[in-house]
Amino acid sequence: MSTEATVTTTSSAGPSLRRTLTLWDLILYGVIVIQPVAPMSVFGVLSDRGHGHVVTAILIAMVAMLFTGISYGRMARAYPSAGSAFTYVAQEIHPGLGYVTGWSMVMDYMLNPLICTIWCAQQAHAFAPGVPVWSWKIFFAVVFTLLNIRGIKTSARVNTVMAVAMGAVVCVVIVAAARYIFGHPHNDPAFFLRPFYDPQTFSYSALFGCTSIAVLTYIGFDGISTLSEEAENPRRNILLATVLTCIVIGVLSAIEVYVAQLIWPASEKFPDVDTAYVYAVGRAWAPLFPIVGWTLLLANFGSGMGAQLGAARLLFGMGRSNALPKSFFGVVDEKNRVPRNNVIFIGVIVLIGAFFPCFARNSRPSSRKLFSKFVTTSPAPTAFTRTPCSMASSARVRVIWANAPFAAA
């Protein structure tokens, strides 16, 4: 593969994307799309599958995903294109395979904001039952679209605000957990090491089975590569941002589940594995119930908005390469320098799809159940409802939907 190969970032027929994103902007984008609170919804599943070795599984998964992140970064260095994996495969293997790869990624990126729209609408309705769910669906789909149309710097500023807010909540969780842990004496010298390794329950089959689920905590970092044409020095920053995002999410996730395991040891069964994290946090400090509930809503809002942004850039890369109609998908808005047609196109699909029952039934169920548990145990439980959960991992929902067209074929 030639490192001299480049992909043009301008179009002779119109304006180009604006190259304004710093390394910090790229990292925040990746963190928001993945979600800083990602392990909360799958904590119980991971603990049950790994016999309590959740921290170890997440750290092993981080190492594995770093290799993928480095690969994306190296390809972005060779082909700094908004087309991401579509461009990489089309240039290095075959345009036909690139087309299939591009559409598989588009399906993932479009389904994420769709599912987040449904989930956010359901939980907003729980907070404000006087407003019907269909109104909230329209609201979130429109807000996602309008924010992404405003320009890449607007999206970056919104990501910064959300990252600060969610980071503050994570800090509160850690402080509350520390107060609880150190406020209860522990005579066992191995107490603080048991979340990493417990000789009484450890087995390689359980650990690697848990790791195979833990890798889903990192889903979404590949979206950073779709911003290659809007990043400053993309040949350097895309690689660094992808790797650093994996590390930041890995460390945050490890800390979050570590304190939860110290509060609620694996030897003690959870009343419900799908809402395990709520029981651990509630044991540390009851007021965290509504706080973390709002944080989950904010996390899904940011993830949906970020995924729509990445999908629009991917469609732009495919349109500019004539894999899709160039006159529509390969056009950049002259004022805000964003692929406005693509953003609106995805927004329309999200809005229509949000009213399909098949998506509504399976929209990030574990996160939905976890959120509902937080709000139903708050001081005003009568305002909320608890929604049944049909699957164990919210991350797996996105993977199943993303691959559905290919499984059917």
C-alpha positions as CSV (number, residue, x, y, z in Angstrom):
1,M,0.0,0.0,0.0
2,S,1.5,3.3,-1.0
3,T,1.6,5.9,1.8
4,E,1.6,8.6,-0.9
5,A,-1.9,7.8,-1.9
6,T,-4.3,10.5,-1.2
7,V,-8.0,11.3,-1.5
8,T,-9.0,14.7,-2.5
9,T,-10.9,16.8,0.0
10,T,-12.3,19.3,-2.4
11,S,-14.7,19.2,-5.3
12,S,-14.4,21.2,-8.4
13,A,-18.1,21.5,-8.5
14,G,-18.6,23.2,-5.1
15,P,-17.2,23.9,-1.6
16,S,-15.4,21.4,0.5
17,L,-15.7,20.4,4.1
18,R,-14.1,22.8,6.6
19,R,-10.9,21.5,8.3
20,T,-11.3,22.9,11.8
21,L,-11.4,20.0,14.3
22,T,-8.5,19.7,16.7
23,L,-7.2,16.5,18.3
24,W,-9.2,17.3,21.4
25,D,-12.4,17.7,19.3
26,L,-11.9,14.3,17.7
27,I,-11.3,12.6,21.1
28,L,-14.5,14.2,22.5
29,Y,-16.5,13.1,19.5
30,G,-15.3,9.5,19.9
31,V,-16.0,9.5,23.7
32,I,-19.5,10.9,23.2
33,V,-20.4,8.4,20.4
34,I,-19.2,5.4,22.5
35,Q,-20.6,6.9,25.7
36,P,-18.6,7.5,28.9
37,V,-21.2,5.4,30.8
38,A,-21.2,2.5,28.3
39,P,-20.5,-0.3,30.8
40,M,-23.4,0.6,33.1
41,S,-26.0,-1.1,31.0
42,V,-24.1,-4.4,30.6
43,F,-22.4,-4.5,34.0
44,G,-24.6,-7.3,35.4
45,V,-24.3,-9.4,32.2
46,L,-20.5,-9.1,32.3
47,S,-20.3,-9.9,36.0
48,D,-22.5,-12.9,35.6
49,R,-20.6,-14.2,32.5
50,G,-17.1,-13.5,33.8
51,H,-17.8,-14.6,37.4
52,G,-16.9,-11.2,38.7
53,H,-13.9,-10.5,36.5
54,V,-15.4,-7.5,34.7
55,V,-12.5,-5.1,35.1
56,T,-10.0,-7.7,33.7
57,A,-12.3,-8.4,30.7
58,I,-12.7,-4.7,29.9
59,L,-9.0,-4.1,30.0
60,I,-8.3,-7.1,27.8
61,A,-11.0,-5.9,25.4
62,M,-9.3,-2.5,25.4
63,V,-6.0,-4.0,24.2
64,A,-7.8,-5.9,21.5
65,M,-9.6,-2.8,20.3
66,L,-6.4,-0.7,20.3
67,F,-5.1,-2.9,17.5
68,T,-8.3,-2.2,15.5
69,G,-8.0,1.5,16.3
70,I,-4.3,1.6,15.2
71,S,-5.4,-0.1,11.9
72,Y,-8.1,2.6,11.3
73,G,-5.6,5.3,12.1
74,R,-3.0,3.9,9.7
75,M,-5.5,3.6,6.9
76,A,-6.7,7.2,7.6
77,R,-3.1,8.3,7.2
78,A,-3.0,6.7,3.8
79,Y,-6.5,7.8,2.8
80,P,-7.7,10.9,4.8
81,S,-11.2,10.6,3.4
82,A,-14.7,11.0,4.9
83,G,-15.5,7.7,3.3
84,S,-13.6,5.9,6.0
85,A,-13.7,2.1,5.6
86,F,-15.6,2.5,2.3
87,T,-12.6,4.3,0.8
88,Y,-10.0,2.0,2.4
89,V,-11.6,-1.2,1.0
90,A,-12.5,0.4,-2.4
91,Q,-8.9,1.7,-2.9
92,E,-7.0,-1.3,-1.6
93,I,-9.2,-4.3,-2.6
94,H,-12.1,-3.6,-4.9
95,P,-14.8,-0.9,-5.4
96,G,-17.5,-3.4,-5.2
97,L,-16.4,-4.7,-1.8
98,G,-15.9,-1.0,-0.7
99,Y,-19.6,-0.4,-1.6
100,V,-20.7,-3.3,0.6
101,T,-18.5,-2.2,3.4
102,G,-19.7,1.4,3.1
103,W,-23.4,0.3,3.3
104,S,-22.7,-2.0,6.3
105,M,-21.3,1.0,8.2
106,V,-24.1,3.3,7.0
107,M,-26.6,0.9,8.4
108,D,-24.9,0.9,11.8
109,Y,-24.5,4.7,11.9
110,M,-28.1,5.3,10.8
111,L,-29.6,2.8,13.2
112,N,-27.8,4.3,16.2
113,P,-29.5,7.7,16.0
114,L,-32.8,5.9,15.2
115,I,-32.6,3.7,18.3
116,C,-31.4,6.6,20.4
117,T,-34.3,8.8,19.2
118,I,-36.8,6.1,20.3
119,W,-35.1,5.5,23.6
120,C,-34.7,9.2,24.5
121,A,-38.4,9.8,23.5
122,Q,-39.6,7.0,25.8
123,Q,-37.6,8.2,28.8
124,A,-38.5,11.9,28.2
125,H,-42.1,10.7,28.2
126,A,-41.4,9.0,31.5
127,F,-40.2,12.4,32.9
128,A,-43.0,14.4,31.3
129,P,-46.0,12.0,30.8
130,G,-48.2,14.8,29.7
131,V,-46.3,15.0,26.4
132,P,-47.0,12.0,24.1
133,V,-44.1,9.8,23.0
134,W,-44.6,10.6,19.3
135,S,-44.0,14.3,20.1
136,W,-40.7,13.5,21.7
137,K,-39.7,11.3,18.8
138,I,-40.2,14.2,16.4
139,F,-38.4,16.6,18.8
140,F,-35.2,14.5,19.2
141,A,-35.0,13.6,15.5
142,V,-35.4,17.3,14.6
143,V,-32.9,18.4,17.2
144,F,-30.3,15.9,16.1
145,T,-30.7,17.1,12.5
146,L,-30.6,20.8,13.3
147,L,-27.5,20.6,15.5
148,N,-25.6,18.7,12.8
149,I,-26.7,21.1,10.1
150,R,-25.3,24.1,12.0
151,G,-21.7,23.0,11.3
152,I,-19.0,20.9,12.6
153,K,-17.8,23.4,15.2
154,T,-21.3,23.6,16.7
155,S,-21.3,19.8,17.0
156,A,-17.9,20.0,18.7
157,R,-19.0,22.6,21.2
158,V,-22.1,20.5,22.1
159,N,-19.9,17.4,22.5
160,T,-17.6,19.4,24.9
161,V,-20.6,20.4,27.1
162,M,-22.0,16.9,27.2
163,A,-18.5,15.4,28.0
164,V,-18.0,17.8,30.9
165,A,-21.5,17.0,32.3
166,M,-21.1,13.2,32.0
167,G,-17.5,13.4,33.3
168,A,-18.8,15.3,36.4
169,V,-21.4,12.6,37.1
170,V,-18.8,9.8,36.7
171,C,-16.6,11.7,39.2
172,V,-19.6,11.9,41.7
173,V,-20.1,8.2,41.3
174,I,-16.5,7.5,42.0
175,V,-16.4,9.8,45.1
176,A,-19.6,8.3,46.5
177,A,-18.3,4.8,45.9
178,A,-15.0,5.6,47.6
179,R,-16.8,7.0,50.6
180,Y,-18.9,3.9,50.9
181,I,-15.9,1.5,50.4
182,F,-13.6,3.2,52.8
183,G,-16.5,3.7,55.3
184,H,-16.9,0.0,55.6
185,P,-13.8,-1.8,57.1
186,H,-12.4,-4.8,55.1
187,N,-10.2,-7.3,56.8
188,D,-9.4,-9.3,53.7
189,P,-6.1,-8.1,52.3
190,A,-7.1,-9.3,48.8
191,F,-10.4,-7.3,48.8
192,F,-9.1,-4.6,46.4
193,L,-7.6,-7.1,44.0
194,R,-10.6,-9.4,43.8
195,P,-12.3,-7.5,40.9
196,F,-9.1,-8.3,38.8
197,Y,-8.6,-11.8,40.0
198,D,-10.5,-14.1,42.3
199,P,-8.9,-17.6,42.5
200,Q,-12.1,-19.1,43.8
201,T,-14.2,-18.2,40.7
202,F,-11.6,-17.6,38.0
203,S,-11.6,-19.6,34.8
204,Y,-10.3,-18.8,31.3
205,S,-13.5,-19.8,29.6
206,A,-15.6,-17.4,31.7
207,L,-13.0,-14.6,31.4
208,F,-12.8,-14.7,27.6
209,G,-16.6,-15.2,27.3
210,C,-17.0,-12.1,29.3
211,T,-14.4,-10.3,27.1
212,S,-16.3,-11.2,23.9
213,I,-19.2,-9.1,25.3
214,A,-17.0,-6.4,26.9
215,V,-15.6,-5.4,23.4
216,L,-19.0,-4.1,22.6
217,T,-18.4,-1.3,25.1
218,Y,-16.0,0.2,22.5
219,I,-18.4,0.2,19.5
220,G,-18.4,3.5,17.7
221,F,-14.7,4.7,17.8
222,D,-14.4,4.0,14.1
223,G,-16.7,7.0,13.5
224,I,-13.7,9.2,14.1
225,S,-12.2,8.3,10.8
226,T,-15.3,9.8,9.0
227,L,-14.1,13.2,10.2
228,S,-10.7,12.9,8.3
229,E,-11.6,15.8,6.0
230,E,-12.6,18.1,8.8
231,A,-9.6,17.3,11.1
232,E,-6.5,19.3,11.4
233,N,-3.5,17.2,10.3
234,P,-5.6,14.1,9.8
235,R,-2.7,11.8,9.0
236,R,-1.5,12.3,12.5
237,N,-4.6,13.2,14.5
238,I,-7.0,10.5,13.4
239,L,-4.7,7.8,14.6
240,L,-4.0,9.5,17.9
241,A,-7.6,10.3,18.5
242,T,-8.8,6.8,17.8
243,V,-6.2,5.2,20.1
244,L,-6.7,7.8,22.9
245,T,-10.5,7.4,22.7
246,C,-10.1,3.7,23.2
247,I,-7.8,4.3,26.2
248,V,-10.0,6.9,27.8
249,I,-13.2,4.8,27.4
250,G,-11.3,1.7,28.6
251,V,-9.9,3.4,31.7
252,L,-13.2,5.1,32.6
253,S,-15.1,1.8,32.1
254,A,-12.6,-0.1,34.2
255,I,-12.9,2.4,37.0
256,E,-16.7,2.4,36.9
257,V,-17.1,-1.3,37.1
258,Y,-14.2,-1.6,39.6
259,V,-15.9,0.5,42.2
260,A,-19.3,-1.3,41.5
261,Q,-17.7,-4.6,42.1
262,L,-16.2,-3.4,45.3
263,I,-19.6,-2.2,46.5
264,W,-21.4,-5.3,45.3
265,P,-19.1,-8.4,45.3
266,A,-19.6,-11.0,42.6
267,S,-20.4,-13.6,45.3
268,E,-23.6,-11.7,46.0
269,K,-26.3,-12.2,43.5
270,F,-28.0,-9.3,41.8
271,P,-31.8,-9.1,42.0
272,D,-31.7,-8.4,38.3
273,V,-28.6,-8.6,36.1
274,D,-30.0,-6.1,33.6
275,T,-30.2,-3.4,36.3
276,A,-27.2,-4.5,38.3
277,Y,-25.4,-1.2,38.2
278,V,-28.3,0.6,39.8
279,Y,-28.2,-1.6,42.8
280,A,-24.5,-1.0,43.3
281,V,-24.7,2.7,42.9
282,G,-27.8,2.9,45.1
283,R,-26.0,1.1,47.9
284,A,-23.3,3.8,47.7
285,W,-25.6,6.8,47.7
286,A,-29.3,6.8,47.0
287,P,-29.5,10.3,45.4
288,L,-27.4,9.0,42.5
289,F,-30.5,7.2,41.1
290,P,-32.1,10.2,39.4
291,I,-28.7,11.8,38.6
292,V,-27.4,8.8,36.7
293,G,-30.8,8.4,35.1
294,W,-30.5,11.8,33.5
295,T,-26.9,11.0,32.6
296,L,-28.0,8.0,30.6
297,L,-30.5,10.1,28.7
298,L,-27.8,12.7,27.9
299,A,-25.4,9.9,26.9
300,N,-27.9,8.5,24.4
301,F,-28.7,11.9,23.1
302,G,-24.9,12.6,22.4
303,S,-24.4,9.1,20.9
304,G,-27.4,9.5,18.5
305,M,-26.3,13.0,17.4
306,G,-22.7,11.9,16.9
307,A,-23.7,8.8,14.9
308,Q,-25.8,10.9,12.6
309,L,-22.8,13.2,12.0
310,G,-20.6,10.3,11.1
311,A,-23.2,8.7,8.8
312,A,-23.6,12.0,6.9
313,R,-19.8,12.1,6.2
314,L,-19.7,8.5,5.2
315,L,-22.5,9.0,2.7
316,F,-20.7,12.1,1.4
317,G,-17.6,10.0,0.8
318,M,-19.7,7.4,-1.1
319,G,-21.5,10.1,-3.1
320,R,-18.4,11.9,-4.1
321,S,-16.9,8.6,-5.4
322,N,-20.1,8.0,-7.4
323,A,-21.1,5.0,-5.4
324,L,-24.2,6.9,-4.7
325,P,-25.8,9.8,-6.7
326,K,-23.2,12.5,-6.6
327,S,-25.6,15.4,-7.2
328,F,-27.3,14.7,-3.9
329,F,-24.9,12.8,-1.6
330,G,-21.7,14.4,-2.8
331,V,-22.7,18.0,-2.2
332,V,-21.4,20.3,0.7
333,D,-23.5,23.2,1.9
334,E,-21.7,26.4,1.0
335,K,-22.6,28.3,4.2
336,N,-21.9,25.8,7.0
337,R,-19.6,23.5,5.0
338,V,-21.5,20.3,6.0
339,P,-23.1,17.6,3.8
340,R,-26.6,19.1,4.5
341,N,-28.5,16.8,2.1
342,N,-27.1,13.7,3.9
343,V,-27.9,15.1,7.4
344,I,-31.5,15.7,6.4
345,F,-31.7,12.4,4.6
346,I,-30.7,10.5,7.7
347,G,-32.9,12.7,9.8
348,V,-35.9,11.7,7.7
349,I,-35.1,8.0,7.9
350,V,-34.7,8.3,11.7
351,L,-38.0,10.1,12.0
352,I,-39.8,7.5,9.9
353,G,-38.1,4.6,11.5
354,A,-38.9,5.8,15.0
355,F,-42.5,5.0,14.4
356,F,-41.9,1.4,13.3
357,P,-42.9,-1.0,16.1
358,C,-40.0,-3.4,15.4
359,F,-37.5,-0.7,16.3
360,A,-39.5,0.6,19.2
361,R,-39.6,-2.8,20.9
362,N,-35.9,-3.3,20.8
363,S,-34.5,0.2,21.3
364,R,-31.5,-0.2,23.6
365,P,-33.5,-2.3,26.1
366,S,-30.9,-2.8,28.8
367,S,-30.2,0.9,29.0
368,R,-34.0,1.5,29.0
369,K,-34.5,-0.8,31.9
370,L,-31.5,0.5,33.7
371,F,-32.8,4.1,33.2
372,S,-36.2,3.1,34.4
373,K,-34.8,1.5,37.5
374,F,-33.0,4.7,38.3
375,V,-36.1,6.9,37.9
376,T,-38.5,4.6,39.6
377,T,-36.4,4.6,42.7
378,S,-36.2,8.4,42.8
379,P,-38.2,10.4,45.3
380,A,-41.1,10.7,42.8
381,P,-41.6,7.2,41.5
382,T,-45.3,7.7,40.5
383,A,-44.2,9.8,37.5
384,F,-42.3,6.9,35.8
385,T,-42.9,3.5,34.4
386,R,-40.6,0.4,34.2
387,T,-40.3,-1.0,30.8
388,P,-39.7,-4.8,30.3
389,C,-36.4,-5.9,28.9
390,S,-36.1,-8.4,26.1
391,M,-32.3,-8.6,25.7
392,A,-29.3,-8.4,28.0
393,S,-27.0,-6.0,26.2
394,S,-28.0,-2.7,24.6
395,A,-24.8,-2.8,22.5
396,R,-25.8,-6.2,21.0
397,V,-29.0,-4.6,19.7
398,R,-27.0,-2.2,17.5
399,V,-24.9,-5.1,16.2
400,I,-27.8,-7.3,15.4
401,W,-29.7,-4.5,13.6
402,A,-26.6,-3.5,11.7
403,N,-26.0,-6.9,10.3
404,A,-29.7,-7.9,9.7
405,P,-29.7,-7.1,5.9
406,F,-26.6,-9.4,5.4
407,A,-28.0,-12.1,7.6
408,A,-31.2,-12.1,5.6
409,A,-29.3,-12.3,2.4
